[in-house]
Amino acid sequence: MNQKKIELAKDPDSAASWVAIRRAAKRAEQVALSTNTELVVQRNGECVHVKPNAKPMPR
């Protein structure tokens, strides 16, 4: 697996993908909070269910 930062990719779409991923994660948090559903996130290589709360999740 390539360990280089995605922001340094030669392809502009790949370089901008990290911003899009973060934006999608923020929106998923908003939707989970408004619908009172759990988020499924990966922590330490394991999928876990997280209840949304009003304060942002650490990244």
Chimera marker file (.cmm) of the C-alpha trace (Angstrom):
<marker_set name="trace">
<marker id="1" x="0.000" y="0.000" z="0.000" r="1" g="1" b="0" radius="0.5"/>
<marker id="2" x="1.223" y="3.491" z="-0.845" r="1" g="1" b="0" radius="0.5"/>
<marker id="3" x="2.092" y="5.468" z="2.299" r="1" g="1" b="0" radius="0.5"/>
<marker id="4" x="2.321" y="8.889" z="0.584" r="1" g="1" b="0" radius="0.5"/>
<marker id="5" x="-0.189" y="11.555" z="1.583" r="1" g="1" b="0" radius="0.5"/>
<marker id="6" x="-3.153" y="11.699" z="-0.780" r="1" g="1" b="0" radius="0.5"/>
<marker id="7" x="-2.894" y="15.512" z="-0.899" r="1" g="1" b="0" radius="0.5"/>
<marker id="8" x="0.418" y="15.099" z="-2.758" r="1" g="1" b="0" radius="0.5"/>
<marker id="9" x="-1.028" y="12.933" z="-5.540" r="1" g="1" b="0" radius="0.5"/>
<marker id="10" x="-0.327" y="14.000" z="-9.110" r="1" g="1" b="0" radius="0.5"/>
<marker id="11" x="-3.955" y="13.466" z="-10.144" r="1" g="1" b="0" radius="0.5"/>
<marker id="12" x="-6.009" y="16.509" z="-9.026" r="1" g="1" b="0" radius="0.5"/>
<marker id="13" x="-9.109" y="14.378" z="-8.405" r="1" g="1" b="0" radius="0.5"/>
<marker id="14" x="-7.172" y="12.103" z="-6.073" r="1" g="1" b="0" radius="0.5"/>
<marker id="15" x="-5.571" y="15.048" z="-4.313" r="1" g="1" b="0" radius="0.5"/>
<marker id="16" x="-8.993" y="16.625" z="-3.652" r="1" g="1" b="0" radius="0.5"/>
<marker id="17" x="-10.612" y="13.373" z="-2.540" r="1" g="1" b="0" radius="0.5"/>
<marker id="18" x="-9.578" y="13.769" z="1.107" r="1" g="1" b="0" radius="0.5"/>
<marker id="19" x="-11.560" y="17.017" z="1.355" r="1" g="1" b="0" radius="0.5"/>
<marker id="20" x="-14.606" y="15.281" z="-0.134" r="1" g="1" b="0" radius="0.5"/>
<marker id="21" x="-14.280" y="12.348" z="2.270" r="1" g="1" b="0" radius="0.5"/>
<marker id="22" x="-14.138" y="14.680" z="5.281" r="1" g="1" b="0" radius="0.5"/>
<marker id="23" x="-17.138" y="16.636" z="3.993" r="1" g="1" b="0" radius="0.5"/>
<marker id="24" x="-19.106" y="13.378" z="3.578" r="1" g="1" b="0" radius="0.5"/>
<marker id="25" x="-18.173" y="12.256" z="7.108" r="1" g="1" b="0" radius="0.5"/>
<marker id="26" x="-19.375" y="15.555" z="8.553" r="1" g="1" b="0" radius="0.5"/>
<marker id="27" x="-22.670" y="15.237" z="6.680" r="1" g="1" b="0" radius="0.5"/>
<marker id="28" x="-23.071" y="11.634" z="7.875" r="1" g="1" b="0" radius="0.5"/>
<marker id="29" x="-22.641" y="12.845" z="11.466" r="1" g="1" b="0" radius="0.5"/>
<marker id="30" x="-25.320" y="15.496" z="10.926" r="1" g="1" b="0" radius="0.5"/>
<marker id="31" x="-27.766" y="12.975" z="9.465" r="1" g="1" b="0" radius="0.5"/>
<marker id="32" x="-27.092" y="10.437" z="12.236" r="1" g="1" b="0" radius="0.5"/>
<marker id="33" x="-27.679" y="13.110" z="14.862" r="1" g="1" b="0" radius="0.5"/>
<marker id="34" x="-30.931" y="14.295" z="13.293" r="1" g="1" b="0" radius="0.5"/>
<marker id="35" x="-32.260" y="10.742" z="12.822" r="1" g="1" b="0" radius="0.5"/>
<marker id="36" x="-30.917" y="9.392" z="16.127" r="1" g="1" b="0" radius="0.5"/>
<marker id="37" x="-29.084" y="6.530" z="14.429" r="1" g="1" b="0" radius="0.5"/>
<marker id="38" x="-25.633" y="5.128" z="15.041" r="1" g="1" b="0" radius="0.5"/>
<marker id="39" x="-22.591" y="5.741" z="12.881" r="1" g="1" b="0" radius="0.5"/>
<marker id="40" x="-20.376" y="2.846" z="11.862" r="1" g="1" b="0" radius="0.5"/>
<marker id="41" x="-16.739" y="3.900" z="12.029" r="1" g="1" b="0" radius="0.5"/>
<marker id="42" x="-13.407" y="2.142" z="11.931" r="1" g="1" b="0" radius="0.5"/>
<marker id="43" x="-11.198" y="2.456" z="14.993" r="1" g="1" b="0" radius="0.5"/>
<marker id="44" x="-7.956" y="0.551" z="15.379" r="1" g="1" b="0" radius="0.5"/>
<marker id="45" x="-8.855" y="-1.588" z="12.367" r="1" g="1" b="0" radius="0.5"/>
<marker id="46" x="-12.215" y="-2.615" z="13.806" r="1" g="1" b="0" radius="0.5"/>
<marker id="47" x="-15.732" y="-1.491" z="12.825" r="1" g="1" b="0" radius="0.5"/>
<marker id="48" x="-17.627" y="-0.042" z="15.776" r="1" g="1" b="0" radius="0.5"/>
<marker id="49" x="-21.067" y="1.538" z="16.209" r="1" g="1" b="0" radius="0.5"/>
<marker id="50" x="-21.010" y="5.045" z="17.667" r="1" g="1" b="0" radius="0.5"/>
<marker id="51" x="-24.006" y="6.953" z="18.976" r="1" g="1" b="0" radius="0.5"/>
<marker id="52" x="-24.055" y="10.507" z="17.648" r="1" g="1" b="0" radius="0.5"/>
<marker id="53" x="-23.865" y="13.418" z="20.052" r="1" g="1" b="0" radius="0.5"/>
<marker id="54" x="-23.931" y="17.181" z="19.693" r="1" g="1" b="0" radius="0.5"/>
<marker id="55" x="-20.166" y="17.598" z="19.937" r="1" g="1" b="0" radius="0.5"/>
<marker id="56" x="-17.959" y="16.639" z="16.974" r="1" g="1" b="0" radius="0.5"/>
<marker id="57" x="-16.166" y="13.282" z="16.943" r="1" g="1" b="0" radius="0.5"/>
<marker id="58" x="-12.361" y="13.417" z="17.202" r="1" g="1" b="0" radius="0.5"/>
<marker id="59" x="-10.494" y="12.590" z="14.001" r="1" g="1" b="0" radius="0.5"/>
<link id1="1" id2="2" r="1" g="1" b="0" radius="0.2"/>
<link id1="2" id2="3" r="1" g="1" b="0" radius="0.2"/>
<link id1="3" id2="4" r="1" g="1" b="0" radius="0.2"/>
<link id1="4" id2="5" r="1" g="1" b="0" radius="0.2"/>
<link id1="5" id2="6" r="1" g="1" b="0" radius="0.2"/>
<link id1="6" id2="7" r="1" g="1" b="0" radius="0.2"/>
<link id1="7" id2="8" r="1" g="1" b="0" radius="0.2"/>
<link id1="8" id2="9" r="1" g="1" b="0" radius="0.2"/>
<link id1="9" id2="10" r="1" g="1" b="0" radius="0.2"/>
<link id1="10" id2="11" r="1" g="1" b="0" radius="0.2"/>
<link id1="11" id2="12" r="1" g="1" b="0" radius="0.2"/>
<link id1="12" id2="13" r="1" g="1" b="0" radius="0.2"/>
<link id1="13" id2="14" r="1" g="1" b="0" radius="0.2"/>
<link id1="14" id2="15" r="1" g="1" b="0" radius="0.2"/>
<link id1="15" id2="16" r="1" g="1" b="0" radius="0.2"/>
<link id1="16" id2="17" r="1" g="1" b="0" radius="0.2"/>
<link id1="17" id2="18" r="1" g="1" b="0" radius="0.2"/>
<link id1="18" id2="19" r="1" g="1" b="0" radius="0.2"/>
<link id1="19" id2="20" r="1" g="1" b="0" radius="0.2"/>
<link id1="20" id2="21" r="1" g="1" b="0" radius="0.2"/>
<link id1="21" id2="22" r="1" g="1" b="0" radius="0.2"/>
<link id1="22" id2="23" r="1" g="1" b="0" radius="0.2"/>
<link id1="23" id2="24" r="1" g="1" b="0" radius="0.2"/>
<link id1="24" id2="25" r="1" g="1" b="0" radius="0.2"/>
<link id1="25" id2="26" r="1" g="1" b="0" radius="0.2"/>
<link id1="26" id2="27" r="1" g="1" b="0" radius="0.2"/>
<link id1="27" id2="28" r="1" g="1" b="0" radius="0.2"/>
<link id1="28" id2="29" r="1" g="1" b="0" radius="0.2"/>
<link id1="29" id2="30" r="1" g="1" b="0" radius="0.2"/>
<link id1="30" id2="31" r="1" g="1" b="0" radius="0.2"/>
<link id1="31" id2="32" r="1" g="1" b="0" radius="0.2"/>
<link id1="32" id2="33" r="1" g="1" b="0" radius="0.2"/>
<link id1="33" id2="34" r="1" g="1" b="0" radius="0.2"/>
<link id1="34" id2="35" r="1" g="1" b="0" radius="0.2"/>
<link id1="35" id2="36" r="1" g="1" b="0" radius="0.2"/>
<link id1="36" id2="37" r="1" g="1" b="0" radius="0.2"/>
<link id1="37" id2="38" r="1" g="1" b="0" radius="0.2"/>
<link id1="38" id2="39" r="1" g="1" b="0" radius="0.2"/>
<link id1="39" id2="40" r="1" g="1" b="0" radius="0.2"/>
<link id1="40" id2="41" r="1" g="1" b="0" radius="0.2"/>
<link id1="41" id2="42" r="1" g="1" b="0" radius="0.2"/>
<link id1="42" id2="43" r="1" g="1" b="0" radius="0.2"/>
<link id1="43" id2="44" r="1" g="1" b="0" radius="0.2"/>
<link id1="44" id2="45" r="1" g="1" b="0" radius="0.2"/>
<link id1="45" id2="46" r="1" g="1" b="0" radius="0.2"/>
<link id1="46" id2="47" r="1" g="1" b="0" radius="0.2"/>
<link id1="47" id2="48" r="1" g="1" b="0" radius="0.2"/>
<link id1="48" id2="49" r="1" g="1" b="0" radius="0.2"/>
<link id1="49" id2="50" r="1" g="1" b="0" radius="0.2"/>
<link id1="50" id2="51" r="1" g="1" b="0" radius="0.2"/>
<link id1="51" id2="52" r="1" g="1" b="0" radius="0.2"/>
<link id1="52" id2="53" r="1" g="1" b="0" radius="0.2"/>
<link id1="53" id2="54" r="1" g="1" b="0" radius="0.2"/>
<link id1="54" id2="55" r="1" g="1" b="0" radius="0.2"/>
<link id1="55" id2="56" r="1" g="1" b="0" radius="0.2"/>
<link id1="56" id2="57" r="1" g="1" b="0" radius="0.2"/>
<link id1="57" id2="58" r="1" g="1" b="0" radius="0.2"/>
<link id1="58" id2="59" r="1" g="1" b="0" radius="0.2"/>
</marker_set>
